Amino acid sequence: QIELHRKITVDELVSEMQAAGVLGAGKVGKAADLITDMFSNPEYTVFLSIAGAMVPAGLRKLVADLVLNGSVDVIVSTGANVVHDLVEAIGFRHYLGSFTADDERLRREGFGRIGDIIISQKAFQRLEKWLGVVLKAIPEKKREKIASYELLDEIGKRIEDPNSILAAATKRKVPVICPGIVDSIVGFQMWIFSQDLKLGLDPLLDTQKITELVFDSERKGAIILGGGWPKHYTLFANSFRNGVDCAVQITMDRPEPGGLSGASLEEAISWSKVKSEGRNVTVVSDATIVFPLIIAAVIDRI
C-alpha cells in the first residue's frame, strides 16, 4: 500500500508507487527505474521521441535541460514541437486559454488554440521572417543538400535563448532529427524560400544518420512521448539492430484501432523494434503530467 508522509520527496512518492507495483502506479515506478538506468549507464545511447504538444504544454525547458546535462543523445521530434521551440526562442509565449473558448473569436483576434493553450498568430508571422534571414545565412553549398538535423543545427547556432531545445542540442552536439519537418510552419517557409534560392532538404540523410547512431551504440534506450511518426522512426531504425534494449512509452492512445501511436511496446517486439528481455513499459497517461514526475524522481536518484 502507498504510504505518504510530510515532506515526502518525488522520488519517495514514485518509489511508493513502485512498491505498490500494480496498474498505472506500478508502471510509473518501473518507468522511473528504466530511465534511471538509461541515464546513469554510459553504455546507453538515449533516443527521445517527441510528439504531441509537449513544448506548448511546458516541457520545453525540461527537454533542453536533459540535453544539456547529457542525459539525452538523440531527439526525434515532430515539426510542430520544433516550431513552438522557435517561437519561444524569438520572444513569443504560449498562454493559458480554455478548451471551451470561442474559436471564431480567437480567429478574429489573431490567436490559435491548442487545447487550453493559445498563441498569437503574430508569432508565426515573425518566425517566417526570422527563418528567411537564417536560411539565407547558411552557405548556399550546404543548403543544396541538407538533412533536417543539419538544418536544425544551423538554426540552433543562431538562437540566443538558453532555454531553447535547438540551442541546447547545438551546444551539446545532439542531433535533432525531423524528416517530417515539411509538415510544419518551418517546412512551408522552407518551401517558400526554395522558390527563389537553393534549398534541398534530403530526408534520406536523416535515415543515414539515425541508422549510424543505432549501429554505433553499445546499448540503445528509447523514451517515447506520444506516438506518431517520431515513435515509428525511432523504433524502426533500431529494428535494423535487433531493437532497443530498453524503452519507456508514455501515451494516451489506445491499441484497439491498430494504429502505431497506441501500439504497445510488447507488440513492437514482434517487429524486432524492441528486444524481448522485458525491459520496457507503456504508461497510459498524459505525458505532460507523468514525464516531469518521473524525471523529478530520476534526478533524485542519479
Backbone as CSV, one residue per row, in Angstrom:
resi,resn,N_x,N_y,N_z,CA_x,CA_y,CA_z,C_x,C_y,C_z
1,GLN,0.838,-1.204,0.000,0.000,0.000,0.000,0.876,1.259,0.000
2,ILE,0.431,2.282,-0.704,1.195,3.527,-0.789,1.091,4.286,0.522
3,GLU,2.243,4.655,1.060,2.290,5.376,2.331,2.905,6.754,2.109
4,LEU,2.192,7.795,2.541,2.660,9.170,2.395,3.021,9.746,3.752
5,HIS,3.892,10.759,3.738,4.242,11.450,4.977,4.618,12.885,4.637
6,ARG,4.683,13.719,5.649,5.063,15.118,5.437,6.461,15.192,4.827
7,LYS,6.623,16.145,3.910,7.897,16.402,3.258,8.382,15.220,2.414
8,ILE,7.464,14.417,1.943,7.840,13.310,1.068,8.433,13.856,-0.228
9,THR,9.518,13.272,-0.692,10.126,13.705,-1.950,9.425,13.031,-3.128
10,VAL,9.672,13.567,-4.311,9.076,12.955,-5.502,9.606,11.536,-5.684
11,ASP,10.898,11.356,-5.451,11.462,10.015,-5.582,10.823,9.046,-4.593
12,GLU,10.604,9.498,-3.373,9.954,8.640,-2.379,8.533,8.288,-2.806
13,LEU,7.820,9.269,-3.362,6.458,9.012,-3.829,6.454,7.979,-4.951
14,VAL,7.332,8.171,-5.931,7.396,7.230,-7.053,7.836,5.847,-6.576
15,SER,8.724,5.810,-5.593,9.148,4.522,-5.033,7.993,3.819,-4.330
16,GLU,7.146,4.598,-3.664,5.951,4.017,-3.039,5.006,3.463,-4.105
17,MET,4.880,4.185,-5.209,4.045,3.710,-6.314,4.614,2.411,-6.887
18,GLN,5.934,2.377,-6.986,6.570,1.170,-7.500,6.397,0.002,-6.530
19,ALA,6.476,0.284,-5.240,6.300,-0.773,-4.242,4.888,-1.352,-4.307
20,ALA,3.904,-0.481,-4.604,2.542,-0.985,-4.802,2.528,-1.950,-5.981
21,GLY,3.262,-1.565,-7.036,3.602,-2.495,-8.098,2.542,-2.832,-9.119
22,VAL,1.362,-2.237,-9.005,0.280,-2.648,-9.896,-0.298,-1.457,-10.658
23,LEU,-1.006,-1.793,-11.748,-1.732,-0.813,-12.548,-0.831,0.367,-12.924
24,GLY,-1.418,1.559,-13.056,-0.651,2.711,-13.514,0.472,3.096,-12.582
25,ALA,0.243,3.000,-11.278,1.275,3.366,-10.307,2.506,2.489,-10.467
26,GLY,2.288,1.195,-10.610,3.410,0.287,-10.786,4.186,0.572,-12.054
27,LYS,3.469,0.955,-13.117,4.138,1.250,-14.382,4.949,2.544,-14.301
28,VAL,4.434,3.533,-13.580,5.206,4.765,-13.374,6.500,4.441,-12.633
29,GLY,6.402,3.602,-11.610,7.593,3.206,-10.868,8.596,2.475,-11.734
30,LYS,8.111,1.562,-12.579,9.009,0.832,-13.475,9.652,1.774,-14.481
31,ALA,8.877,2.735,-15.000,9.422,3.705,-15.951,10.562,4.495,-15.323
32,ALA,10.395,4.901,-14.069,11.454,5.642,-13.375,12.708,4.788,-13.240
33,ASP,12.537,3.513,-12.936,13.682,2.607,-12.828,14.420,2.471,-14.156
34,LEU,13.664,2.280,-15.232,14.282,2.089,-16.541,15.002,3.347,-17.010
35,ILE,14.384,4.507,-16.806,15.027,5.757,-17.235,16.249,6.052,-16.375
36,THR,16.190,5.734,-15.098,17.370,5.886,-14.238,18.534,5.075,-14.794
37,ASP,18.255,3.854,-15.218,19.297,3.002,-15.796,19.832,3.598,-17.087
38,MET,18.932,4.075,-17.950,19.372,4.676,-19.214,20.288,5.875,-18.976
39,PHE,19.910,6.727,-18.024,20.657,7.965,-17.795,21.974,7.726,-17.062
40,SER,22.034,6.703,-16.236,23.219,6.501,-15.393,24.225,5.528,-15.996
41,ASN,23.805,4.747,-16.983,24.695,3.771,-17.603,25.287,4.368,-18.876
42,PRO,26.605,4.628,-18.887,27.212,5.286,-20.057,27.173,4.449,-21.327
43,GLU,26.827,3.165,-21.216,26.737,2.330,-22.414,25.526,2.691,-23.277
44,TYR,24.544,3.387,-22.676,23.304,3.677,-23.396,23.415,4.911,-24.285
45,THR,22.919,4.795,-25.495,22.562,5.944,-26.319,21.060,6.118,-26.161
46,VAL,20.640,7.285,-25.684,19.229,7.510,-25.355,18.560,8.316,-26.464
47,PHE,17.548,7.715,-27.068,16.738,8.366,-28.099,15.472,8.906,-27.433
48,LEU,15.219,10.200,-27.584,13.994,10.809,-27.066,13.087,11.145,-28.235
49,SER,11.928,10.501,-28.274,10.938,10.713,-29.335,9.829,11.612,-28.800
50,ILE,9.562,12.714,-29.515,8.616,13.715,-29.027,7.520,13.964,-30.055
51,ALA,6.283,13.680,-29.675,5.115,14.016,-30.492,4.082,14.667,-29.583
52,GLY,3.050,15.250,-30.186,2.057,15.941,-29.368,2.533,17.328,-28.980
53,ALA,1.742,17.988,-28.157,2.001,19.400,-27.819,2.923,19.530,-26.612
54,MET,4.083,18.891,-26.657,4.965,18.867,-25.492,5.593,20.231,-25.193
55,VAL,6.024,20.934,-26.229,6.617,22.256,-25.996,5.564,23.276,-25.564
56,PRO,4.439,23.407,-26.265,3.410,24.341,-25.785,2.923,24.022,-24.378
57,ALA,2.946,22.744,-24.001,2.433,22.333,-22.692,3.423,22.549,-21.559
58,GLY,4.636,23.003,-21.868,5.556,23.364,-20.797,6.758,22.466,-20.604
59,LEU,6.999,21.500,-21.497,8.129,20.592,-21.317,9.398,21.065,-22.022
60,ARG,9.357,22.265,-22.583,10.492,22.760,-23.365,11.783,22.811,-22.554
61,LYS,11.764,23.476,-21.413,12.985,23.610,-20.612,13.422,22.265,-20.048
62,LEU,12.467,21.430,-19.703,12.806,20.102,-19.193,13.616,19.332,-20.234
63,VAL,13.150,19.343,-21.478,13.865,18.637,-22.542,15.230,19.273,-22.778
64,ALA,15.282,20.604,-22.816,16.562,21.293,-23.010,17.545,20.938,-21.904
65,ASP,17.072,20.873,-20.670,17.945,20.522,-19.545,18.459,19.090,-19.659
66,LEU,17.610,18.171,-20.119,18.052,16.787,-20.304,19.149,16.706,-21.359
67,VAL,19.054,17.555,-22.371,20.100,17.614,-23.391,21.376,18.195,-22.796
68,LEU,21.248,19.300,-22.080,22.420,19.987,-21.543,23.167,19.157,-20.515
69,ASN,22.439,18.363,-19.731,23.139,17.563,-18.717,23.604,16.206,-19.235
70,GLY,23.445,15.978,-20.526,23.984,14.775,-21.142,23.128,13.537,-21.015
71,SER,21.875,13.688,-20.594,21.012,12.518,-20.414,20.456,11.989,-21.730
72,VAL,20.247,12.880,-22.687,19.648,12.515,-23.979,20.686,12.690,-25.079
73,ASP,20.792,11.698,-25.948,21.806,11.712,-27.004,21.244,12.010,-28.390
74,VAL,19.968,11.716,-28.607,19.320,11.917,-29.905,17.878,12.342,-29.653
75,ILE,17.407,13.337,-30.399,15.997,13.719,-30.349,15.370,13.458,-31.711
76,VAL,14.220,12.805,-31.696,13.414,12.645,-32.908,12.090,13.348,-32.624
77,SER,11.813,14.416,-33.349,10.685,15.287,-32.998,9.786,15.578,-34.193
78,THR,8.535,15.855,-33.891,7.642,16.410,-34.908,8.098,17.816,-35.272
79,GLY,7.684,18.269,-36.443,7.973,19.639,-36.833,7.292,20.643,-35.929
80,ALA,6.112,20.301,-35.419,5.361,21.234,-34.582,6.123,21.600,-33.317
81,ASN,6.748,20.616,-32.666,7.495,20.934,-31.451,8.710,21.802,-31.748
82,VAL,9.318,21.601,-32.912,10.408,22.479,-33.341,9.891,23.901,-33.525
83,VAL,8.753,24.034,-34.189,8.158,25.355,-34.418,7.898,26.069,-33.098
84,HIS,7.301,25.374,-32.152,6.945,26.026,-30.894,8.177,26.335,-30.044
85,ASP,9.236,25.554,-30.185,10.506,25.915,-29.555,11.032,27.214,-30.150
86,LEU,10.913,27.347,-31.463,11.438,28.532,-32.141,10.643,29.793,-31.814
87,VAL,9.315,29.696,-31.740,8.550,30.914,-31.448,8.860,31.418,-30.039
88,GLU,9.138,30.496,-29.116,9.577,30.927,-27.782,10.966,31.553,-27.864
89,ALA,11.828,30.974,-28.697,13.200,31.463,-28.810,13.270,32.881,-29.354
90,ILE,12.292,33.273,-30.184,12.320,34.628,-30.746,11.464,35.597,-29.932
91,GLY,11.028,35.154,-28.755,10.412,36.093,-27.823,8.925,35.987,-27.600
92,PHE,8.257,35.060,-28.271,6.810,34.904,-28.063,6.540,33.852,-26.995
93,ARG,5.309,33.828,-26.510,4.957,32.921,-25.425,3.632,32.222,-25.715
94,HIS,3.445,31.096,-25.047,2.172,30.381,-25.050,1.408,30.779,-23.797
95,TYR,0.099,30.947,-23.924,-0.716,31.430,-22.804,-1.857,30.468,-22.495
96,LEU,-2.332,30.565,-21.255,-3.453,29.740,-20.822,-4.738,30.231,-21.468
97,GLY,-5.437,29.327,-22.122,-6.739,29.628,-22.703,-7.799,28.747,-22.085
98,SER,-8.646,28.159,-22.920,-9.714,27.297,-22.422,-10.122,26.300,-23.503
99,PHE,-10.445,25.086,-23.085,-10.955,24.093,-24.023,-12.304,24.510,-24.605
100,THR,-12.996,25.383,-23.892,-14.330,25.815,-24.337,-14.315,27.236,-24.894
101,ALA,-13.155,27.682,-25.339,-13.033,29.038,-25.877,-13.892,29.215,-27.128
102,ASP,-14.235,30.453,-27.402,-14.937,30.813,-28.636,-13.885,30.872,-29.745
103,ASP,-13.793,29.830,-30.540,-12.717,29.735,-31.523,-12.856,30.742,-32.658
104,GLU,-14.077,31.095,-33.001,-14.264,32.118,-34.026,-13.731,33.457,-33.524
105,ARG,-13.968,33.741,-32.248,-13.443,34.983,-31.668,-11.914,34.951,-31.623
106,LEU,-11.351,33.811,-31.248,-9.894,33.693,-31.240,-9.329,33.943,-32.634
107,ARG,-9.979,33.387,-33.643,-9.516,33.586,-35.015,-9.540,35.053,-35.389
108,ARG,-10.651,35.740,-35.045,-10.764,37.172,-35.365,-9.699,37.986,-34.648
109,GLU,-9.371,37.591,-33.428,-8.408,38.353,-32.632,-6.961,37.926,-32.885
110,GLY,-6.786,36.958,-33.772,-5.434,36.593,-34.174,-4.739,35.592,-33.276
111,PHE,-5.510,34.675,-32.697,-4.917,33.645,-31.846,-5.261,32.255,-32.379
112,GLY,-4.336,31.322,-32.196,-4.593,29.918,-32.481,-4.658,29.157,-31.170
113,ARG,-5.434,28.071,-31.156,-5.638,27.318,-29.911,-5.120,25.887,-30.041
114,ILE,-4.457,25.429,-28.984,-4.021,24.035,-28.840,-4.582,23.559,-27.508
115,GLY,-5.720,22.889,-27.516,-6.339,22.500,-26.245,-6.725,23.733,-25.454
116,ASP,-6.120,23.893,-24.272,-6.375,25.102,-23.481,-5.181,26.051,-23.507
117,ILE,-4.398,25.969,-24.578,-3.243,26.850,-24.782,-3.538,27.736,-25.982
118,ILE,-3.189,29.012,-25.885,-3.348,29.901,-27.040,-2.027,30.592,-27.349
119,ILE,-1.871,30.947,-28.603,-0.671,31.652,-29.040,-1.050,32.612,-30.159
120,SER,-0.396,33.760,-30.174,-0.683,34.772,-31.184,-0.192,34.325,-32.557
121,GLN,-1.010,34.571,-33.572,-0.589,34.271,-34.941,0.584,35.152,-35.364
122,LYS,0.767,36.276,-34.665,1.913,37.140,-34.968,3.231,36.410,-34.735
123,ALA,3.207,35.445,-33.807,4.419,34.676,-33.528,4.899,33.949,-34.776
124,PHE,3.969,33.399,-35.527,4.336,32.626,-36.709,4.716,33.537,-37.874
125,GLN,4.086,34.709,-37.938,4.469,35.682,-38.961,5.901,36.156,-38.731
126,ARG,6.215,36.439,-37.461,7.577,36.856,-37.122,8.572,35.720,-37.371
127,LEU,8.155,34.506,-37.039,9.038,33.353,-37.234,9.380,33.170,-38.709
128,GLU,8.395,33.355,-39.579,8.644,33.189,-41.007,9.707,34.173,-41.492
129,LYS,9.625,35.427,-41.034,10.625,36.429,-41.428,11.994,36.074,-40.865
130,TRP,12.011,35.655,-39.602,13.272,35.293,-38.942,13.929,34.117,-39.649
131,LEU,13.129,33.126,-40.022,13.670,31.956,-40.704,14.250,32.308,-42.066
132,GLY,13.604,33.245,-42.757,14.128,33.667,-44.048,15.538,34.210,-43.925
133,VAL,15.776,35.009,-42.894,17.109,35.570,-42.643,18.099,34.463,-42.295
134,VAL,17.670,33.544,-41.434,18.546,32.450,-41.002,18.919,31.550,-42.178
135,LEU,17.945,31.200,-43.004,18.222,30.320,-44.137,19.204,30.961,-45.116
136,LYS,19.071,32.266,-45.333,20.000,32.965,-46.224,21.418,32.957,-45.666
137,ALA,21.541,32.926,-44.340,22.856,32.959,-43.698,23.596,31.625,-43.809
138,ILE,22.875,30.560,-44.107,23.515,29.254,-44.280,24.188,29.229,-45.652
139,PRO,25.451,28.837,-45.734,26.138,28.826,-47.034,25.357,28.045,-48.093
140,GLU,25.294,28.614,-49.288,24.483,28.020,-50.353,24.908,26.591,-50.656
141,LYS,26.212,26.334,-50.640,26.700,24.982,-50.926,26.130,23.975,-49.932
142,LYS,26.035,24.379,-48.679,25.500,23.478,-47.657,23.999,23.306,-47.811
143,ARG,23.317,24.360,-48.274,21.861,24.304,-48.437,21.427,23.403,-49.584
144,GLU,22.319,23.147,-50.530,21.932,22.405,-51.731,21.437,21.003,-51.403
145,LYS,22.047,20.383,-50.410,21.650,19.035,-49.993,21.899,18.923,-48.497
146,ILE,20.820,19.016,-47.732,20.975,19.127,-46.287,19.934,18.260,-45.578
147,ALA,20.357,17.616,-44.517,19.452,16.822,-43.686,18.709,17.735,-42.722
148,SER,17.599,17.266,-42.191,16.863,18.089,-41.225,17.703,18.350,-39.985
149,TYR,18.467,17.346,-39.529,19.265,17.554,-38.311,20.382,18.566,-38.546
150,GLU,20.907,18.616,-39.779,21.929,19.609,-40.101,21.312,21.002,-40.172
151,LEU,20.143,21.097,-40.778,19.447,22.378,-40.871,19.100,22.905,-39.479
152,LEU,18.594,22.033,-38.616,18.207,22.468,-37.270,19.431,22.818,-36.430
153,ASP,20.552,22.186,-36.711,21.797,22.566,-36.041,22.214,23.973,-36.457
154,GLU,22.089,24.275,-37.744,22.412,25.627,-38.223,21.487,26.664,-37.584
155,ILE,20.210,26.321,-37.462,19.263,27.232,-36.808,19.625,27.388,-35.340
156,GLY,19.977,26.278,-34.686,20.340,26.323,-33.272,21.529,27.222,-32.985
157,LYS,22.463,27.314,-33.923,23.635,28.180,-33.757,23.248,29.648,-33.663
158,ARG,22.079,29.984,-34.179,21.659,31.379,-34.268,20.592,31.736,-33.228
159,ILE,20.401,30.861,-32.241,19.431,31.100,-31.165,20.174,31.507,-29.897
160,GLU,19.728,32.593,-29.284,20.363,33.080,-28.058,19.642,32.617,-26.794
161,ASP,18.419,32.162,-26.926,17.621,31.743,-25.775,18.212,30.474,-25.155
162,PRO,18.703,30.528,-23.904,19.320,29.343,-23.286,18.335,28.228,-22.974
163,ASN,17.036,28.536,-22.990,16.025,27.513,-22.705,15.554,26.774,-23.956
164,SER,16.112,27.119,-25.096,15.699,26.504,-26.356,16.246,25.083,-26.487
165,ILE,15.395,24.177,-26.940,15.829,22.804,-27.199,16.873,22.781,-28.312
166,LEU,16.627,23.527,-29.391,17.569,23.528,-30.507,18.907,24.125,-30.111
167,ALA,18.887,25.194,-29.327,20.141,25.800,-28.875,20.921,24.830,-28.001
168,ALA,20.213,24.146,-27.100,20.863,23.163,-26.229,21.448,22.021,-27.052
169,ALA,20.688,21.568,-28.041,21.147,20.459,-28.876,22.394,20.837,-29.668
170,THR,22.421,22.052,-30.190,23.604,22.520,-30.912,24.805,22.587,-29.981
171,LYS,24.589,23.105,-28.788,25.680,23.235,-27.815,26.264,21.881,-27.445
172,ARG,25.410,20.872,-27.291,25.865,19.545,-26.864,26.082,18.574,-28.029
173,LYS,25.929,19.090,-29.262,26.092,18.251,-30.452,25.138,17.044,-30.438
174,VAL,23.915,17.300,-30.025,22.859,16.286,-30.031,22.019,16.482,-31.291
175,PRO,21.956,15.511,-32.182,21.155,15.693,-33.398,19.660,15.733,-33.095
176,VAL,18.976,16.700,-33.689,17.514,16.763,-33.641,17.035,16.336,-35.021
177,ILE,16.542,15.117,-35.098,16.182,14.516,-36.381,14.693,14.718,-36.622
178,CYS,14.373,15.336,-37.749,12.977,15.707,-38.003,12.674,15.669,-39.498
179,PRO,12.707,14.475,-40.112,12.401,14.419,-41.546,10.973,14.825,-41.873
180,GLY,10.091,14.819,-40.872,8.722,15.277,-41.074,8.559,16.773,-40.896
181,ILE,9.667,17.493,-40.912,9.615,18.943,-40.694,8.807,19.648,-41.781
182,VAL,8.677,19.014,-42.945,7.899,19.642,-44.023,6.444,19.829,-43.612
183,ASP,5.981,19.022,-42.659,4.607,19.151,-42.163,4.586,20.105,-40.971
184,SER,5.014,21.336,-41.215,5.058,22.348,-40.156,5.231,23.718,-40.790
185,ILE,5.095,24.747,-39.978,5.306,26.110,-40.473,6.736,26.285,-40.968
186,VAL,7.690,25.679,-40.273,9.084,25.745,-40.720,9.211,25.121,-42.109
187,GLY,8.563,23.984,-42.307,8.638,23.306,-43.591,8.051,24.120,-44.727
188,PHE,6.907,24.739,-44.480,6.294,25.553,-45.535,7.129,26.803,-45.823
189,GLN,7.760,27.365,-44.783,8.635,28.504,-45.007,9.854,28.089,-45.827
190,MET,10.346,26.890,-45.575,11.455,26.368,-46.373,11.046,26.216,-47.839
191,TRP,9.823,25.748,-48.063,9.336,25.605,-49.441,9.273,26.967,-50.126
192,ILE,8.740,27.970,-49.414,8.674,29.326,-49.976,10.078,29.823,-50.308
193,PHE,11.007,29.621,-49.391,12.394,30.040,-49.589,12.983,29.369,-50.830
194,SER,12.661,28.083,-51.025,13.251,27.309,-52.124,12.743,27.734,-53.498
195,GLN,11.689,28.548,-53.542,11.188,29.025,-54.832,12.147,30.015,-55.477
196,ASP,12.953,30.692,-54.656,13.864,31.718,-55.176,15.336,31.392,-54.951
197,LEU,15.627,30.673,-53.866,17.015,30.374,-53.523,17.180,28.873,-53.321
198,LYS,18.412,28.407,-53.426,18.665,26.970,-53.330,18.443,26.452,-51.910
199,LEU,17.653,25.388,-51.830,17.465,24.677,-50.567,16.971,23.274,-50.904
200,GLY,17.793,22.284,-50.628,17.432,20.902,-50.933,17.445,20.042,-49.682
201,LEU,16.285,19.889,-49.078,16.176,19.061,-47.879,16.139,17.591,-48.297
202,ASP,17.054,16.799,-47.743,17.151,15.386,-48.118,16.891,14.506,-46.895
203,PRO,15.678,13.964,-46.753,15.361,13.142,-45.581,16.138,11.835,-45.534
204,LEU,16.670,11.381,-46.676,17.461,10.152,-46.657,18.742,10.333,-45.844
205,LEU,19.229,11.560,-45.769,20.400,11.831,-44.932,20.066,11.670,-43.453
206,ASP,18.819,11.960,-43.086,18.385,11.726,-41.707,18.365,10.234,-41.397
207,THR,17.881,9.446,-42.353,17.858,7.999,-42.166,19.274,7.451,-42.047
208,GLN,20.180,7.992,-42.850,21.584,7.591,-42.748,22.125,7.897,-41.357
209,LYS,21.809,9.075,-40.843,22.316,9.494,-39.537,21.784,8.607,-38.418
210,ILE,20.465,8.378,-38.392,19.895,7.628,-37.274,20.347,6.166,-37.304
211,THR,20.512,5.597,-38.493,20.991,4.212,-38.547,22.453,4.119,-38.123
212,GLU,23.251,5.121,-38.449,24.635,5.151,-37.968,24.673,5.200,-36.445
213,LEU,23.802,6.022,-35.865,23.746,6.119,-34.410,23.349,4.781,-33.784
214,VAL,22.408,4.100,-34.415,21.974,2.790,-33.915,23.137,1.803,-33.915
215,PHE,23.872,1.745,-35.014,24.951,0.762,-35.122,26.189,1.152,-34.321
216,ASP,26.331,2.430,-34.005,27.475,2.874,-33.205,27.223,2.749,-31.706
217,SER,26.005,2.406,-31.315,25.632,2.387,-29.899,25.887,1.017,-29.287
218,GLU,26.429,1.030,-28.063,26.607,-0.228,-27.338,25.260,-0.754,-26.856
219,ARG,24.493,0.140,-26.206,23.122,-0.166,-25.812,22.234,0.974,-26.283
220,LYS,20.966,0.658,-26.534,20.050,1.668,-27.067,18.822,1.758,-26.180
221,GLY,18.534,2.975,-25.737,17.340,3.216,-24.940,16.429,4.204,-25.642
222,ALA,15.124,4.027,-25.482,14.156,4.932,-26.110,13.152,5.420,-25.081
223,ILE,12.945,6.730,-25.078,11.876,7.347,-24.291,10.924,7.960,-25.301
224,ILE,9.686,7.494,-25.297,8.729,7.857,-26.342,7.577,8.633,-25.720
225,LEU,7.500,9.918,-26.033,6.417,10.775,-25.541,5.410,10.944,-26.668
226,GLY,4.212,10.396,-26.481,3.232,10.396,-27.553,3.579,9.313,-28.565
227,GLY,3.032,9.431,-29.767,3.267,8.395,-30.772,3.701,8.988,-32.088
228,GLY,2.881,8.782,-33.120,3.141,9.383,-34.419,4.397,8.858,-35.089
229,TRP,4.808,9.594,-36.127,5.961,9.134,-36.883,7.260,9.175,-36.076
230,PRO,7.470,10.092,-35.100,8.720,10.025,-34.336,8.906,8.685,-33.621
231,LYS,7.819,8.144,-33.081,7.892,6.829,-32.434,8.311,5.763,-33.444
232,HIS,7.640,5.734,-34.591,7.947,4.700,-35.580,9.352,4.858,-36.129
233,TYR,9.745,6.075,-36.424,11.069,6.334,-36.996,12.157,5.863,-36.045
234,THR,11.974,6.164,-34.761,12.946,5.760,-33.742,13.029,4.242,-33.629
235,LEU,11.889,3.607,-33.489,11.886,2.161,-33.278,12.259,1.389,-34.545
236,PHE,11.789,1.862,-35.702,12.106,1.141,-36.936,13.600,1.188,-37.225
237,ALA,14.225,2.347,-37.002,15.673,2.441,-37.201,16.405,1.445,-36.311
238,ASN,15.914,1.279,-35.088,16.557,0.345,-34.161,16.294,-1.111,-34.515
239,SER,15.269,-1.371,-35.326,14.985,-2.753,-35.722,16.088,-3.332,-36.600
240,PHE,16.892,-2.474,-37.227,17.985,-2.960,-38.054,19.099,-3.583,-37.216
241,ARG,19.017,-3.348,-35.895,19.985,-3.983,-34.995,19.250,-4.608,-33.811
242,ASN,18.228,-5.371,-34.122,17.507,-6.207,-33.144,16.660,-5.440,-32.140
243,GLY,16.494,-4.143,-32.306,15.607,-3.379,-31.438,16.307,-2.712,-30.274
244,VAL,15.576,-1.825,-29.588,16.143,-1.120,-28.441,16.258,-2.077,-27.259
245,ASP,17.252,-1.827,-26.418,17.459,-2.661,-25.231,16.508,-2.298,-24.104
246,CYS,16.049,-1.056,-24.107,15.215,-0.560,-23.010,14.304,0.529,-23.567
247,ALA,13.033,0.530,-23.175,12.099,1.509,-23.735,11.013,1.872,-22.737
248,VAL,10.695,3.163,-22.720,9.574,3.689,-21.932,8.692,4.479,-22.879
249,GLN,7.420,4.150,-22.908,6.451,4.868,-23.732,5.379,5.471,-22.833
250,ILE,5.102,6.760,-23.044,4.021,7.429,-22.317,3.038,7.942,-23.356
251,THR,1.829,7.436,-23.329,0.864,7.772,-24.373,-0.556,7.700,-23.841
252,MET,-1.439,8.448,-24.468,-2.871,8.360,-24.182,-3.598,7.575,-25.269
253,ASP,-2.873,7.175,-26.305,-3.504,6.469,-27.421,-3.790,5.016,-27.057
254,ARG,-4.740,4.441,-27.751,-5.225,3.099,-27.446,-4.788,2.093,-28.520
255,PRO,-4.583,0.834,-28.141,-4.153,-0.166,-29.119,-5.283,-0.737,-29.977
256,GLU,-6.532,-0.592,-29.538,-7.634,-1.281,-30.214,-7.789,-0.944,-31.700
257,PRO,-7.579,0.323,-32.134,-7.745,0.607,-33.574,-6.610,0.075,-34.437
258,GLY,-5.533,-0.406,-33.806,-4.426,-0.962,-34.573,-3.409,0.045,-35.047
259,GLY,-3.568,1.314,-34.673,-2.611,2.334,-35.083,-1.322,2.256,-34.291
260,LEU,-0.247,2.781,-34.882,1.058,2.704,-34.242,1.121,3.497,-32.948
261,SER,0.472,4.662,-32.898,0.589,5.523,-31.721,0.143,4.824,-30.447
262,GLY,-0.875,3.984,-30.543,-1.364,3.286,-29.365,-0.823,1.885,-29.203
263,ALA,0.024,1.452,-30.124,0.556,0.091,-30.064,1.459,-0.075,-28.854
264,SER,1.340,-1.203,-28.194,2.171,-1.471,-27.020,3.603,-1.771,-27.443
265,LEU,4.517,-1.630,-26.500,5.902,-1.984,-26.780,6.063,-3.494,-26.909
266,GLU,5.152,-4.237,-26.291,5.169,-5.691,-26.481,4.904,-6.040,-27.949
267,GLU,3.963,-5.328,-28.562,3.708,-5.543,-29.990,4.956,-5.259,-30.812
268,ALA,5.712,-4.242,-30.397,6.929,-3.871,-31.128,7.972,-4.981,-31.101
269,ILE,7.908,-5.863,-30.097,8.838,-6.994,-30.043,8.678,-7.865,-31.282
270,SER,7.437,-8.041,-31.735,7.188,-8.904,-32.899,7.817,-8.353,-34.169
271,TRP,8.093,-7.050,-34.191,8.708,-6.399,-35.349,10.216,-6.196,-35.159
272,SER,10.768,-6.739,-34.093,12.195,-6.574,-33.752,12.562,-5.123,-33.489
273,LYS,11.583,-4.323,-33.083,11.851,-2.928,-32.739,12.273,-2.781,-31.280
274,VAL,11.837,-3.717,-30.451,12.174,-3.746,-29.027,12.631,-5.158,-28.697
275,LYS,13.705,-5.280,-27.939,14.177,-6.612,-27.556,13.209,-7.251,-26.566
276,SER,13.260,-8.546,-26.476,12.235,-9.303,-25.749,12.572,-9.578,-24.289
277,GLU,13.604,-8.938,-23.750,14.015,-9.237,-22.379,13.094,-8.642,-21.319
278,GLY,12.095,-7.871,-21.722,11.131,-7.341,-20.764,11.483,-6.001,-20.157
279,ARG,12.538,-5.354,-20.677,12.932,-4.047,-20.136,12.196,-2.946,-20.888
280,ASN,10.892,-2.966,-20.783,10.081,-1.923,-21.401,8.796,-1.763,-20.619
281,VAL,8.203,-0.581,-20.735,6.925,-0.331,-20.073,6.169,0.736,-20.854
282,THR,4.879,0.539,-20.975,3.986,1.536,-21.555,3.143,2.125,-20.438
283,VAL,3.270,3.427,-20.242,2.479,4.139,-19.237,1.352,4.855,-19.971
284,VAL,0.128,4.442,-19.723,-1.017,5.081,-20.371,-1.418,6.282,-19.526
285,SER,-0.956,7.444,-19.958,-1.205,8.672,-19.193,-0.816,9.867,-20.048
286,ASP,-1.178,11.040,-19.572,-0.790,12.302,-20.200,0.690,12.538,-19.909
287,ALA,1.506,12.584,-20.947,2.948,12.756,-20.761,3.292,14.074,-20.087
288,THR,2.444,15.093,-20.249,2.740,16.380,-19.613,2.590,16.304,-18.098
289,ILE,1.900,15.287,-17.601,1.786,15.062,-16.158,2.868,14.105,-15.680
290,VAL,2.948,12.964,-16.341,3.750,11.852,-15.834,5.244,12.012,-16.107
291,PHE,5.613,12.549,-17.276,7.038,12.646,-17.593,7.793,13.544,-16.611
292,PRO,7.302,14.745,-16.286,8.012,15.543,-15.273,8.099,14.837,-13.919
293,LEU,7.050,14.124,-13.542,7.056,13.385,-12.280,8.160,12.329,-12.288
294,ILE,8.235,11.571,-13.364,9.254,10.526,-13.470,10.653,11.124,-13.471
295,ILE,10.853,12.181,-14.251,12.185,12.785,-14.341,12.602,13.387,-13.000
296,ALA,11.666,13.980,-12.270,11.993,14.513,-10.938,12.498,13.403,-10.026
297,ALA,11.869,12.234,-10.102,12.326,11.093,-9.306,13.701,10.623,-9.763
298,VAL,13.904,10.574,-11.070,15.183,10.116,-11.616,16.316,11.048,-11.205
299,ILE,16.055,12.354,-11.231,17.079,13.332,-10.844,17.546,13.079,-9.416
300,ASP,16.620,12.767,-8.526,16.991,12.467,-7.139,17.878,11.229,-7.050
301,ARG,17.700,10.300,-7.964,18.429,9.027,-7.895,19.831,9.087,-8.476
302,ILE,20.026,9.976,-9.451,21.331,9.992,-10.120,22.159,11.215,-9.749
